Amino acid sequence: MSDVVKIAVDAMGGDNSPKKIINGIIHNHNKNENIFYKIFGDKEKINKLIKGNIKNKSYEIIHTQDLVLSTDSPLEAAKKGKNTSMWLAIESVKKKEADIIISAGNTGALLVISKLNLKMIDTIDKPALSALWPNKNGMSVVLDLGANIECSSKNLFDFSIMGASLFTSLYPNQKPNIGLLNIGSEELKGNETIKETFKILNEKKSSNYDFAGYIEGNQIMDGDINVIISDGFTGNIALKTAEGTANFIIKELKKTMTNTILGKISAALNFVNLNKFKKRLDPRLYNGAIFLGLDSPVVKSHGGTDFIGFSNSLDVCERIVKGNLIEKIKRNI
């Protein structure tokens, strides 16, 4: 594999695009020149933003004015045809012209168009949406976050294999520790699907990961378990709850530290520590969800993130490709 990672970028998806996307690419390029960006979107708009900010040998613009809107249903997006920036970017991965595709656009459309263009990995029935979450000791991989509302025990077992493979691709020096998100830690707790998955994981020993049993919602950030498995309904609620809690804490802390003179003095004295705390909870650092189960890697950047967040998701893309994620899943499954 070449040292240069080729990333197909849907430049027209998400809020404030293509400006946010191109600024994210420029920011990323200034840190790392080992990425080639295949940029899909309105060439005139993109050229105005990118000209002179990136070396010509590091990017290519594939022109199209057709795009998937955030308001489009997945079916509407697919019916728009094969000339949208999202479709063309995914197709370039299918044709092996790029190693990975990233979009900040419509999540449902991205999943459907990806499934129309890309094959599933053998024996995997459903793709899962995975993301990184901060914990006390580092980072956790969590899946599924909304791609599948209902899952079988076989699906959850597949998610476990894929999640462990993703973790080792991103953190090759750590062994994944898998946990099933449940309403309690006792073996009798949970529905039949969770219990069946527990039994399968408990019996199928693997050198690629350790199985730690159940994990409750209040233990997600502890850091003892770094691959957390759930159906998409439960996982999405957990994600939104965590995001809302983090935003609430930051806003309330800021209000407390700026409402009074004493608070402002305290904030000034603790500026370094408060800044570290804010950065730790900054969602831009964890931007970049991954569709797992397809035979090529697809990354979804948050539509509302800024250029820093998008740049960070490009870093995730590079690590996924260099970590041989797809090969690891195929081998482990």
C-alpha positions in Angstrom: 0.0 0.0 0.0 1.2 3.5 -0.9 2.3 5.8 1.9 -0.1 8.4 0.4 -3.7 7.9 1.5 -6.3 8.9 -1.1 -9.5 10.4 0.5 -12.7 11.0 -1.6 -14.3 14.1 -0.2 -18.0 15.0 -0.7 -17.4 18.8 -0.6 -21.1 19.8 -0.8 -22.5 18.0 2.3 -23.2 19.6 5.7 -23.7 23.1 7.0 -21.7 25.9 5.4 -20.3 23.8 2.6 -18.1 23.8 0.6 -16.3 26.5 2.6 -16.1 24.5 5.8 -15.0 21.4 3.9 -12.2 23.1 2.0 -11.0 25.0 5.0 -10.9 21.7 6.9 -8.8 20.2 4.0 -6.4 23.1 4.0 -6.0 22.8 7.8 -5.4 19.1 7.5 -2.9 19.5 4.6 -0.9 22.0 6.7 -0.3 19.3 9.3 0.0 16.3 7.0 1.1 16.2 3.3 0.7 12.4 3.0 -2.9 12.7 2.0 -4.3 13.1 -1.6 -7.8 14.7 -1.6 -10.2 13.8 -4.4 -12.7 16.6 -4.0 -16.2 16.2 -5.5 -18.4 19.4 -5.9 -18.8 22.7 -7.6 -15.4 23.4 -9.2 -15.9 27.2 -9.4 -16.7 27.5 -5.7 -14.0 25.1 -4.6 -11.3 26.7 -6.7 -11.9 30.1 -5.1 -11.4 28.6 -1.6 -8.6 26.3 -2.3 -6.4 28.2 -4.8 -2.8 28.6 -3.5 -3.6 27.0 -0.1 -2.8 23.4 -1.1 -0.1 22.0 -3.3 -1.5 21.2 -6.8 -0.1 17.6 -6.6 -2.1 17.0 -3.4 -5.7 17.3 -4.7 -8.0 16.9 -7.7 -11.4 18.5 -8.2 -14.2 16.4 -9.8 -16.8 18.9 -10.9 -20.6 18.5 -10.3 -23.2 20.9 -9.3 -25.6 18.2 -8.2 -25.8 17.6 -4.5 -27.8 15.7 -1.8 -29.7 18.1 0.5 -30.0 17.6 4.2 -33.8 17.6 3.7 -33.8 14.7 1.1 -35.0 11.4 2.2 -32.6 8.5 1.5 -34.9 7.4 -1.4 -35.0 10.9 -2.8 -31.2 11.2 -2.6 -30.7 7.9 -4.4 -33.2 9.0 -7.1 -31.3 12.1 -7.8 -29.0 10.0 -9.9 -25.3 9.2 -10.2 -24.0 12.8 -10.6 -24.3 14.1 -7.0 -21.1 14.9 -5.2 -22.0 12.2 -2.6 -22.6 9.4 -5.2 -19.5 10.2 -7.2 -17.3 10.3 -4.1 -18.6 6.8 -3.0 -18.3 5.5 -6.6 -14.6 6.5 -6.7 -14.0 4.2 -3.7 -15.9 1.4 -5.5 -13.6 1.9 -8.5 -10.5 1.8 -6.3 -9.7 5.4 -7.3 -9.7 6.3 -3.6 -9.1 4.4 -0.3 -11.9 5.9 1.7 -14.8 8.3 1.4 -15.9 11.0 3.8 -19.1 13.2 3.8 -20.6 15.7 6.2 -23.9 15.3 4.3 -27.2 13.5 4.9 -26.6 10.4 7.1 -29.4 8.3 5.8 -28.6 9.2 2.2 -24.9 8.3 2.8 -25.8 4.9 4.2 -28.2 4.1 1.4 -26.0 5.3 -1.5 -23.0 3.5 0.1 -25.0 0.2 0.2 -26.1 0.7 -3.4 -22.5 1.1 -4.5 -20.5 -1.1 -2.2 -20.8 -4.7 -1.2 -21.2 -6.0 2.3 -18.3 -8.0 3.8 -19.1 -11.7 3.6 -21.3 -13.1 6.4 -22.1 -9.6 7.7 -25.9 -8.8 7.4 -26.1 -5.2 8.5 -23.7 -2.3 8.6 -23.2 -0.4 11.9 -22.5 3.2 12.6 -19.6 3.6 15.0 -17.9 6.5 16.6 -15.2 7.4 19.1 -16.1 8.5 22.7 -13.8 9.9 25.3 -13.3 8.0 28.5 -11.2 8.4 31.6 -8.2 6.5 30.1 -8.4 7.5 26.4 -11.0 6.6 23.8 -13.8 4.0 23.3 -15.4 2.7 20.1 -19.2 2.6 20.4 -21.6 1.0 18.0 -24.3 0.8 16.7 -25.3 4.5 16.9 -28.5 4.5 14.8 -28.1 2.5 11.6 -30.1 -0.4 12.9 -33.1 0.0 15.3 -33.6 -3.8 15.7 -30.7 -6.2 15.9 -30.3 -10.0 16.3 -27.7 -11.6 18.5 -25.8 -12.4 15.3 -25.8 -8.7 14.3 -24.5 -7.7 17.8 -21.8 -10.4 17.6 -20.8 -9.0 14.2 -20.7 -5.5 15.6 -18.3 -6.8 18.3 -15.9 -8.2 15.8 -16.1 -5.0 13.7 -15.7 -2.7 16.7 -12.7 -4.6 18.0 -11.1 -4.4 14.5 -11.8 -0.7 14.3 -10.2 -0.1 17.7 -7.0 -2.1 16.8 -6.8 -0.2 13.5 -6.9 3.1 15.4 -4.9 2.0 18.5 -2.6 -0.9 17.4 -0.8 -1.1 20.7 -3.9 -1.7 22.8 -6.1 -4.9 23.0 -9.8 -4.2 22.8 -12.0 -5.0 25.8 -15.6 -5.5 24.7 -18.7 -4.8 26.7 -22.5 -5.1 26.0 -24.5 -2.0 26.9 -27.3 -3.3 29.2 -29.6 -2.2 32.0 -27.5 -4.1 34.6 -24.3 -6.0 35.1 -25.9 -9.3 36.2 -26.2 -12.1 33.6 -30.0 -12.4 34.1 -30.6 -8.7 33.2 -31.7 -7.5 29.7 -33.7 -8.9 26.8 -33.3 -12.2 25.1 -31.1 -10.8 22.3 -28.7 -9.3 24.8 -28.5 -12.5 26.7 -27.9 -14.6 23.6 -25.1 -12.2 22.5 -23.6 -12.5 26.0 -23.5 -16.3 25.7 -22.0 -16.2 22.2 -19.2 -13.8 23.2 -18.6 -15.6 26.4 -18.1 -18.9 24.5 -16.2 -17.7 21.4 -12.8 -16.8 22.9 -10.5 -14.8 20.7 -7.0 -13.6 20.8 -8.1 -10.3 19.2 -10.1 -9.0 22.1 -11.3 -9.7 25.6 -15.0 -9.9 26.6 -15.8 -8.1 29.8 -19.6 -8.8 30.0 -22.2 -6.2 30.5 -21.6 -2.4 30.9 -24.2 0.0 32.2 -24.7 3.6 30.9 -23.0 5.2 33.9 -19.8 3.2 33.2 -19.3 4.2 29.6 -16.8 6.9 30.5 -14.9 4.8 33.1 -12.4 3.6 30.5 -12.4 -0.1 31.7 -14.2 -1.1 28.5 -13.1 0.4 25.1 -15.5 -1.3 22.7 -19.1 -0.9 23.6 -21.8 -2.8 21.7 -25.5 -1.9 21.4 -28.4 -1.9 19.0 -28.9 1.4 17.1 -31.9 2.6 19.1 -30.2 2.3 22.5 -26.8 3.5 21.1 -28.2 6.6 19.5 -30.1 7.6 22.7 -26.9 7.1 24.7 -24.9 9.2 22.3 -27.4 12.1 22.3 -27.6 12.0 26.1 -23.8 12.1 26.4 -23.5 15.0 23.9 -26.3 17.0 25.7 -24.8 16.4 29.1 -21.3 17.5 27.9 -22.8 20.7 26.4 -24.8 21.4 29.6 -21.8 21.0 31.8 -19.7 23.4 29.6 -22.4 26.0 29.5 -23.2 25.9 33.2 -19.5 26.0 34.1 -19.0 29.0 31.8 -22.0 30.8 33.3 -20.7 30.1 36.8 -17.3 31.4 36.0 -18.4 34.6 34.4 -21.5 35.7 36.4 -19.6 37.2 39.4 -16.3 38.9 40.1 -15.2 36.0 42.3 -16.1 33.6 39.5 -14.1 35.6 37.0 -11.0 35.7 39.3 -11.4 32.0 39.9 -11.6 31.4 36.1 -8.5 33.5 35.5 -6.5 31.6 38.2 -7.6 28.2 36.8 -7.5 29.2 33.1 -5.1 26.4 32.1 -7.0 23.6 33.8 -10.4 24.9 32.6 -9.0 25.1 29.0 -7.9 21.4 29.3 -11.3 20.5 30.6 -13.0 22.3 27.7 -10.8 20.6 25.1 -11.4 17.2 26.7 -15.2 17.6 26.1 -14.8 19.3 22.7 -16.9 17.2 20.2 -14.7 18.3 17.3 -11.9 16.1 18.7 -14.2 13.0 18.2 -15.7 13.9 14.9 -16.0 11.2 12.3 -18.4 8.3 12.6 -17.6 5.1 10.6 -20.0 2.8 8.7 -18.7 -0.7 9.4 -19.7 -3.8 7.5 -19.2 -2.5 3.9 -16.2 -3.8 1.9 -14.8 -0.2 1.7 -14.5 2.4 4.5 -17.1 5.1 4.7 -16.8 8.0 7.2 -19.6 10.4 8.2 -18.5 13.8 9.6 -21.0 15.7 11.7 -23.0 18.1 9.5 -22.8 20.9 12.0 -19.1 20.7 12.9 -16.7 23.4 11.8 -13.5 23.1 9.7 -11.4 22.0 12.7 -13.9 19.1 13.3 -13.8 18.2 9.7 -10.0 18.2 9.6 -10.0 15.9 12.6 -12.3 13.5 10.7 -9.8 13.5 7.9 -7.2 12.3 10.4 -9.5 9.5 11.4 -9.8 8.5 7.7 -6.0 8.3 7.4 -5.7 6.1 10.5 -8.4 3.8 9.3 -6.7 3.2 5.9 -3.2 2.8 7.4 -4.6 0.5 10.1 -6.0 -1.8 7.4 -9.5 -1.8 8.9 -11.3 -3.7 6.2 -8.7 -6.4 6.1 -8.8 -6.8 9.9 -12.6 -7.2 9.8 -12.5 -9.8 7.0 -9.8 -11.8 8.8 -11.5 -11.6 12.3 -15.0 -12.3 11.1 
